């Protein structure tokens, strides 16, 4: 089952502040070619802003242009993230990746 939100918002600080909630949930980051990362956070907005601030990560080197999110309670995060990762196959969530975004 895809993200609840189907149209990505621009992955900019202004758009994140305007559209991303300060609540628990999941988020996906993409560009025109691929899904880059699917993450979970207690604060979706804060997590997205943190990615934007750290320009030297493998995630940001893939030149993300959009984000989507869905509000989800913490207990459902692992199962929902696993499902979305299987469906979208984001580059930075792959186990073979030399870098794990979650270890930032």
N, C-alpha and C positions, 0 to 999 in steps of 0.2 A: 504494500500500500504506500503510495507516494506521500510526500509532504502535504499537509493540509493546504498550504499556500503554494500555488503553482507558478505565479509570476514573480521572478526575483526582483528585489529592490536593488538600487545601485549600492555597491559596497564602498561607501564613502562615510566619513565621520558624520556629516550632516544627516544623511539618510538613516544611518544606524540610530542616531539620537532621536530622529523623528518617528521611525517605524518600529524599532526593536524594543520590546518591553523589558522592564527590569523585574523579570520573574523567572522561575525555573522552566526549563524546556530544552529543546533541541534546535540546532541550526545547521544549515548547509551553506557552504561557500563554493561558488563556481565561477567559471569564465565561459566564453562562447564555445569552447572546445570540450570542456570536461567538468565533472564534479571534482572539486579539490579536497574538501574536508567536510565531514559531518561530526559535529561535536555536541556535547551536553554541558549545561551550566546551570547554576543556581540563579545566575543573572545573565540572561541572554545578551542584553545590551552591553554589559561590561565585558563579556567574553569577546564579542565582536570588535569592540573598541581596542581591546588588548591586542588582538591580531593585527589591526591596522597600525598600531603604534610600533610593533616590532617588525620592521621592514626587511630584516635579514633572515627570515625563516624560509624553509622550503615552500611552505604554503604561500607566502607573499611573493616569492620568486616566480610562482606560476601565474602571476598577474590576475588575481581575482577581480571580477567586475560586478558580481551580484551575490545576494544572500537571501535565504528564505528561513523561516523559523516556524516552530509550533510550540505552544504552551503545553507542558506535560509535567505531571507530578514526579518527584524524584524517584519514587519506587518503580515507575515505568520506564525510566531512562535507559537502563541497559538493554532490555528487550527491544525497545523501539529503535535505539541506535543500531543494534545488530541488524534489525530488519532493513533499515534504510541503507546501511553500508552494503548489505547483500544486493539490494536493488540498484543502487546508484554506482557502486564500485569506485568511491572517491580515491584519488591518487594518494593522498597523504594519510589515509586510514589503512592502507595495505600493510600487512605484517612484514613484507619484504622490504619496505621502505627503510632507508638508513636512518631516518629521523622520525620520531614520534612527536606529533604536535602536543600531545597531552603531557609530555615531560618538560615543557617549556618552563 
